[in-house]
Amino acid sequence: MSTKSRRDFLKISGIGSLLFINLPKSFAFRRPNVDPGAIVLSTWSHGVPANIAAWEILSKGGRALDAVEAGVKIPEADPAVSSVGYGGLPDRDGRVTLDACIMDEKAGCGSVAFLEHIVHPISVARLVMEKTPHVMLVGEGALKFALDQGFKKENLLTPESEAAWKEWLKKSEYKPVVNWENHDTIGMIALDQQGNLSGACTTSGMAYKLHGRVGDSPIIGAGLYVDNEVGAATSTGVGEEVIRICGSHLVVELMRQGKSPEDACRIAVERIVKKQPQKSKEIQVGFLALNKHGEYGSYCLQKGFNYAVRSQSVNNELIDAKSHY
């Protein structure tokens, strides 16, 4: 290279370096779907009011664990939400059975499954985490524990859900419908101002399921997983397919390997397709993920799954997830 060419090269390089150095950080290092402050994400449209309750805590510097519990309690107590808590559609025997789990930044976790008569299973799950040496309690044992902790025994079958069940009994046909009523389990994951992650997942499960059926929602690593070094993930849809691949744990491990939240969710969905190619065309499964840096993303089998985002810069926006089909 000639002396003049070398001078020209150094001049251009120097200008380029100065331009880069003087770029605002928000421009120079911006990636899609990144929010560096506190943030909460939740599945489906009923995640919008849930996020409001969670954000009340996060915006004041509160702990992510408290935020996710408070958030999912909103749909748990809403009789209009027929797939979570009070008002949930019953199993084929006419009984409302609930599943829930919660996980904090220290890998503490608690879960309840096949729980009846308690409006807020997520709060029972938290007490399992905090007051017992166990991770999961089920059925009558979970109910006894809840009553011992002061929870009130209530009838969760609303007149509307009972009427729908009696109508279903006329034919007793059972086949999951993709995006039925456009909602399902609520899964919520959050990052607080201290940089800690937590998550919660709660559901009344598939409508008209076999009595005793438990899906992915109360299973740590399937319906929910949190690793405070990496990120958090939750799932929605047909839980059996999520359990087969340990879905939420898989998503977090893919993020550990450097995948973005959206890519991690996509790979998990593709694994379901690979294992169940024909069945995957007829059901819905969606994953939602958040990493330690505030980057978030989602992916699902079928179009129609959406999630709500609330942060300092995103005002509870409902976002349609990308889909495989």
C-alpha positions as CSV (number, residue, x, y, z in Angstrom):
1,M,0.0,0.0,0.0
2,S,1.4,3.4,-0.9
3,T,2.0,6.1,1.7
4,K,-0.9,8.2,0.3
5,S,-3.3,5.2,0.3
6,R,-2.3,4.3,3.8
7,R,-3.0,7.9,5.0
8,D,-6.4,7.9,3.3
9,F,-7.2,4.5,4.9
10,L,-6.3,5.8,8.3
11,K,-8.2,9.0,7.8
12,I,-11.4,7.1,6.8
13,S,-10.9,4.6,9.7
14,G,-10.5,7.4,12.1
15,I,-13.6,9.2,11.0
16,G,-15.6,5.9,11.2
17,S,-14.3,5.3,14.7
18,L,-15.3,8.8,15.9
19,L,-18.7,8.4,14.4
20,F,-19.2,5.1,16.2
21,I,-17.9,6.4,19.5
22,N,-20.2,9.4,19.4
23,L,-23.3,7.4,18.6
24,P,-25.9,7.2,21.4
25,K,-25.7,3.9,23.1
26,S,-29.4,3.4,22.5
27,F,-28.7,3.5,18.8
28,A,-25.3,1.8,18.6
29,F,-26.3,-1.3,20.7
30,R,-30.0,-1.5,20.1
31,R,-31.6,-4.9,19.5
32,P,-35.2,-5.6,18.8
33,N,-37.5,-6.4,21.8
34,V,-35.0,-5.2,24.4
35,D,-36.0,-3.3,27.5
36,P,-33.2,-2.8,30.0
37,G,-35.4,-1.8,33.0
38,A,-38.1,-3.7,34.8
39,I,-40.5,-5.6,32.6
40,V,-43.4,-8.1,32.8
41,L,-44.7,-10.4,30.1
42,S,-47.8,-12.6,30.2
43,T,-49.7,-14.9,27.9
44,W,-53.0,-14.0,26.1
45,S,-55.2,-11.0,26.3
46,H,-56.1,-11.7,30.0
47,G,-52.4,-10.9,30.6
48,V,-53.2,-7.2,30.0
49,P,-55.1,-6.7,33.4
50,A,-52.7,-9.1,35.0
51,N,-49.7,-7.0,33.9
52,I,-51.3,-3.9,35.4
53,A,-51.3,-5.5,38.9
54,A,-47.7,-6.8,38.4
55,W,-46.5,-3.4,37.2
56,E,-47.8,-1.7,40.3
57,I,-45.2,-3.6,42.2
58,L,-42.3,-3.5,39.6
59,S,-42.6,0.2,39.0
60,K,-42.0,0.9,42.7
61,G,-38.9,-1.3,42.9
62,G,-40.7,-4.3,44.2
63,R,-39.6,-7.9,43.8
64,A,-40.4,-9.8,40.6
65,L,-41.8,-12.7,42.7
66,D,-44.4,-10.5,44.4
67,A,-45.2,-9.0,41.0
68,V,-45.9,-12.3,39.2
69,E,-48.0,-13.6,42.1
70,A,-50.1,-10.5,42.2
71,G,-50.4,-10.4,38.5
72,V,-51.8,-13.9,37.9
73,K,-54.2,-13.6,40.8
74,I,-56.2,-11.2,38.6
75,P,-57.4,-13.8,36.1
76,E,-57.6,-16.4,38.8
77,A,-60.4,-14.4,40.5
78,D,-62.1,-13.3,37.3
79,P,-65.2,-15.5,36.5
80,A,-65.2,-14.3,32.9
81,V,-61.9,-16.1,32.3
82,S,-63.0,-19.7,31.8
83,S,-59.5,-21.2,31.6
84,V,-58.0,-20.0,34.9
85,G,-59.2,-20.3,38.5
86,Y,-62.7,-19.2,39.5
87,G,-65.0,-19.7,36.5
88,G,-62.7,-22.2,34.9
89,L,-64.5,-24.8,32.8
90,P,-64.7,-28.2,34.7
91,D,-63.5,-31.6,33.8
92,R,-65.9,-34.2,32.3
93,D,-67.2,-35.0,35.8
94,G,-68.2,-31.4,36.4
95,R,-65.4,-30.6,38.9
96,V,-63.0,-27.6,38.6
97,T,-59.5,-28.6,39.3
98,L,-56.6,-26.2,39.3
99,D,-52.8,-26.3,38.6
100,A,-50.2,-23.7,39.3
101,C,-46.5,-23.1,40.0
102,I,-44.2,-20.3,40.9
103,M,-40.4,-19.9,40.7
104,D,-38.1,-17.2,42.1
105,E,-34.5,-15.9,41.3
106,K,-32.9,-18.4,43.7
107,A,-34.4,-21.5,42.0
108,G,-37.0,-21.7,44.8
109,C,-40.2,-23.2,43.4
110,G,-43.6,-24.3,44.6
111,S,-46.4,-26.1,42.8
112,V,-49.9,-27.4,43.3
113,A,-51.8,-29.8,41.0
114,F,-55.3,-31.2,40.9
115,L,-56.4,-28.7,43.5
116,E,-60.1,-28.0,44.1
117,H,-62.1,-25.3,45.9
118,I,-59.3,-22.7,46.2
119,V,-59.6,-19.4,44.2
120,H,-55.8,-18.6,44.2
121,P,-53.7,-21.8,43.6
122,I,-50.7,-19.6,42.8
123,S,-50.6,-18.3,46.4
124,V,-50.8,-21.9,47.7
125,A,-47.9,-22.8,45.4
126,R,-45.9,-19.9,46.8
127,L,-46.5,-21.2,50.4
128,V,-45.5,-24.7,49.3
129,M,-42.2,-23.1,48.2
130,E,-41.7,-21.0,51.3
131,K,-43.2,-23.2,54.1
132,T,-42.5,-26.8,53.2
133,P,-39.4,-28.8,52.1
134,H,-41.3,-29.9,49.0
135,V,-41.9,-28.6,45.5
136,M,-45.3,-30.0,44.7
137,L,-48.5,-30.9,46.5
138,V,-51.5,-32.4,44.8
139,G,-55.2,-33.2,45.3
140,E,-56.5,-33.7,48.8
141,G,-53.1,-33.1,50.3
142,A,-52.8,-29.7,48.5
143,L,-56.3,-28.8,49.6
144,K,-55.6,-29.7,53.3
145,F,-52.4,-27.7,53.2
146,A,-54.3,-24.7,51.7
147,L,-57.0,-24.9,54.4
148,D,-54.4,-25.2,57.1
149,Q,-52.8,-22.0,55.8
150,G,-56.0,-20.1,56.1
151,F,-57.4,-20.3,52.6
152,K,-61.2,-20.5,52.3
153,K,-62.9,-23.5,50.6
154,E,-65.2,-22.2,47.8
155,N,-67.3,-23.4,45.0
156,L,-65.4,-22.6,41.8
157,L,-68.0,-23.7,39.3
158,T,-69.9,-20.7,38.1
159,P,-73.4,-20.9,36.6
160,E,-72.0,-20.1,33.2
161,S,-69.4,-22.8,33.3
162,E,-71.9,-25.3,34.7
163,A,-74.3,-24.5,31.8
164,A,-71.5,-24.9,29.3
165,W,-70.5,-28.3,30.8
166,K,-74.1,-29.6,30.7
167,E,-74.3,-28.6,27.1
168,W,-71.1,-30.4,26.4
169,L,-72.5,-33.6,28.1
170,K,-75.1,-33.9,25.4
171,K,-72.5,-35.2,23.0
172,S,-69.5,-35.6,25.3
173,E,-67.0,-35.1,22.4
174,Y,-63.5,-34.2,23.3
175,K,-61.1,-32.6,20.9
176,P,-58.9,-29.6,21.7
177,V,-59.7,-26.6,19.6
178,V,-56.8,-24.3,18.5
179,N,-57.0,-20.9,20.3
180,W,-60.4,-21.8,21.7
181,E,-62.0,-18.5,22.9
182,N,-58.5,-17.0,22.3
183,H,-57.2,-17.8,25.8
184,D,-55.7,-20.5,27.9
185,T,-53.3,-20.8,30.8
186,I,-51.8,-17.5,32.0
187,G,-48.0,-17.7,32.3
188,M,-46.2,-14.6,33.5
189,I,-42.4,-13.8,33.7
190,A,-40.8,-10.7,35.0
191,L,-37.5,-8.9,35.6
192,D,-37.4,-6.4,38.4
193,Q,-35.2,-3.3,38.9
194,Q,-32.7,-5.3,40.9
195,G,-32.1,-7.5,37.8
196,N,-33.9,-10.5,39.2
197,L,-36.3,-12.8,37.4
198,S,-39.3,-14.7,38.6
199,G,-42.3,-16.5,37.0
200,A,-45.8,-17.9,37.6
201,C,-48.1,-20.1,35.8
202,T,-51.8,-21.0,36.6
203,T,-54.7,-22.7,34.9
204,S,-57.9,-24.7,35.3
205,G,-56.5,-26.9,32.5
206,M,-58.3,-28.3,29.5
207,A,-62.0,-28.1,29.5
208,Y,-63.8,-31.4,30.0
209,K,-60.5,-33.3,30.6
210,L,-60.5,-36.7,32.3
211,H,-60.8,-36.3,36.1
212,G,-57.3,-36.3,37.5
213,R,-55.5,-35.0,34.4
214,V,-52.6,-32.6,35.0
215,G,-50.9,-30.6,32.2
216,D,-47.7,-28.8,32.0
217,S,-48.7,-25.7,34.0
218,P,-47.7,-26.9,37.5
219,I,-44.6,-28.7,36.3
220,I,-41.3,-26.9,36.8
221,G,-39.3,-27.1,33.6
222,A,-42.4,-27.7,31.5
223,G,-44.9,-24.9,32.0
224,L,-42.4,-22.6,33.7
225,Y,-38.7,-22.3,34.3
226,V,-36.5,-19.5,35.7
227,D,-32.7,-19.4,35.8
228,N,-31.6,-16.0,37.2
229,E,-28.2,-16.3,35.3
230,V,-29.9,-16.7,32.0
231,G,-33.6,-16.0,31.7
232,A,-37.2,-17.3,32.1
233,A,-39.8,-19.0,30.0
234,T,-43.4,-20.1,30.2
235,S,-45.7,-22.0,27.9
236,T,-49.4,-22.2,26.9
237,G,-51.5,-24.6,24.9
238,V,-51.7,-28.4,24.9
239,G,-49.6,-29.3,28.0
240,E,-48.9,-32.9,27.0
241,E,-46.8,-31.7,24.1
242,V,-44.9,-29.3,26.3
243,I,-44.2,-32.0,28.9
244,R,-42.8,-34.3,26.2
245,I,-39.9,-31.8,25.5
246,C,-39.5,-30.2,28.9
247,G,-40.4,-27.1,27.0
248,S,-39.7,-24.1,29.2
249,H,-36.5,-25.6,30.5
250,L,-35.4,-26.2,26.9
251,V,-36.1,-22.6,26.0
252,V,-34.0,-21.3,28.9
253,E,-31.1,-23.7,28.0
254,L,-31.2,-22.5,24.4
255,M,-30.9,-18.9,25.7
256,R,-27.9,-20.1,27.8
257,Q,-26.3,-21.2,24.5
258,G,-26.7,-17.7,23.1
259,K,-30.0,-18.0,21.3
260,S,-32.3,-15.0,21.4
261,P,-35.6,-15.5,23.3
262,E,-37.6,-15.7,20.0
263,D,-35.2,-18.1,18.4
264,A,-35.2,-20.3,21.6
265,C,-39.0,-20.4,21.5
266,R,-39.0,-21.2,17.8
267,I,-36.6,-24.1,18.2
268,A,-38.7,-25.5,21.0
269,V,-41.8,-25.3,18.8
270,E,-39.9,-27.0,15.9
271,R,-39.0,-29.8,18.2
272,I,-42.7,-30.4,18.9
273,V,-43.4,-30.4,15.2
274,K,-40.6,-32.9,14.6
275,K,-41.9,-35.3,17.3
276,Q,-45.6,-34.9,16.5
277,P,-45.7,-33.8,12.8
278,Q,-49.4,-34.6,12.2
279,K,-50.7,-33.7,15.6
280,S,-48.9,-30.4,15.7
281,K,-51.1,-29.2,12.8
282,E,-54.2,-29.5,14.9
283,I,-53.2,-28.1,18.3
284,Q,-51.7,-24.9,19.7
285,V,-48.5,-24.6,21.8
286,G,-46.8,-21.3,22.4
287,F,-43.7,-20.3,24.3
288,L,-42.8,-16.9,25.8
289,A,-39.3,-16.0,27.0
290,L,-37.3,-13.2,28.6
291,N,-33.6,-13.1,29.1
292,K,-31.5,-11.5,31.8
293,H,-30.9,-8.4,29.6
294,G,-34.6,-7.6,29.1
295,E,-34.8,-9.1,25.6
296,Y,-38.0,-10.9,25.0
297,G,-39.7,-13.0,22.3
298,S,-42.3,-15.7,21.6
299,Y,-43.2,-18.3,19.0
300,C,-46.1,-20.7,18.6
301,L,-47.5,-23.5,16.4
302,Q,-50.6,-21.8,15.0
303,K,-51.4,-18.1,14.4
304,G,-53.5,-16.6,17.1
305,F,-51.4,-16.7,20.2
306,N,-50.6,-13.3,21.7
307,Y,-48.8,-11.9,24.8
308,A,-48.9,-8.7,26.8
309,V,-45.8,-6.6,27.5
310,R,-45.5,-3.9,30.2
311,S,-42.3,-1.9,30.8
312,Q,-41.1,1.6,31.2
313,S,-41.3,2.0,27.4
314,V,-44.1,-0.4,26.4
315,N,-47.5,0.4,27.8
316,N,-49.1,-3.0,28.1
317,E,-49.0,-3.8,24.4
318,L,-50.6,-7.0,23.1
319,I,-48.3,-8.6,20.6
320,D,-49.1,-11.4,18.1
321,A,-46.5,-14.1,18.3
322,K,-44.8,-15.5,15.2
323,S,-46.0,-19.0,14.2
324,H,-44.8,-22.1,12.6
325,Y,-47.9,-22.7,10.5
